[in-house]
Amino acid sequence: VGILIANKKNRQKGYATEALTLLTQYAFKTLQLHQLYCNIASNNTVSLQLFKNAGFTEVGIKKEWLKYANSWIDEIMLQLINPVHTMAKS
């Protein structure tokens, strides 16, 4: 999953939250996917918070994975499992 609000004027208005909510609902209810995942640069705190607020959990770190400003930064992997599938296990 990836979300980009390219025009800075349109950021911090809830568009990414709405897009992620709609995408998650479509993926789980219509497509009946088992899970979604995303990879986010460790310095992208806004995106990390967006996905965590949507229920994604951190499941891995790729150490020094991305070149950024003459150094290397980590990439965080987050995952969201379809709650219907999680309840079926119980």
N, C-alpha and C positions, 0 to 999 in steps of 0.2 A: 504494500500500500504506500502510495506517495501522494502528498498534497503540496501544491505550490500556488501561493497567491503572489503572482509576479509583481503586480502594481502595488507599491508600498502604501499608496493612499487607501487601498482596500484591505489592509491588514488590521488586525485587532478589532474587527467588526463582527466576529462570530461566523464568518463564511467557512473557514476551515472546520470549525466544530460542526456546523450544519452538514458540510460535505462528508465528513468522516462518519457522522451519525447515519446519513442516508446510505452511504456505501456499505457500512457494516450491516444495516438492516437488509439491504438487497443481497449482500453476500450470504448472509445466514438464512434469511427467510425464503428468498426466491431461488438462489443457486444452491442452497443447503450445503455450503462449504463447511468443512470441519474447523478451519482456523484461518486467521489472517496474521501476517507478520509485516514488520517494517524494520529498516535499518536507518539509524539516524546518527549523524555526527555528534560526538559527545559535547561539543560546544554549542549545539543548537538547542538551548534550553527551552525555548518557546515550543518547538515541535515535540520535544520529549514530554513536556507538561501536557500538551494537547492529547497525545496518545495515552499517557497515563490516566488522564482525566476520563478518557473514553473506555477505560478498563483494561488497556493493554498492560502487560507486566514484562519487566526486563528479564530476559532469559539467556543473554549472552553478551560478551564484549569481545570485539576483535581489536586487540591491542595494536596501537600505532598503525592503523589500517589506512587512514586517509592523510594525504599530504595537504597541509594547510599552513600558509604564511611561513614558509621555510622550516617547518617542523612537521612532526607526525602526531596525529590525534587518534583517539579511539573511535570506533563505531559501535553503537549500542543496538542490539537486536531486541525488539519487543514483540510479544505474541498475544493474540486474543483467541481463545478457543470458544467455539460456538456453545453458548450456555445450554442449549438443548442437548448437545452431545455430552456435556459435563454432567447434567442431571441424569442422563440415561445410565451412566456408570454407577451412580449411587444406589 
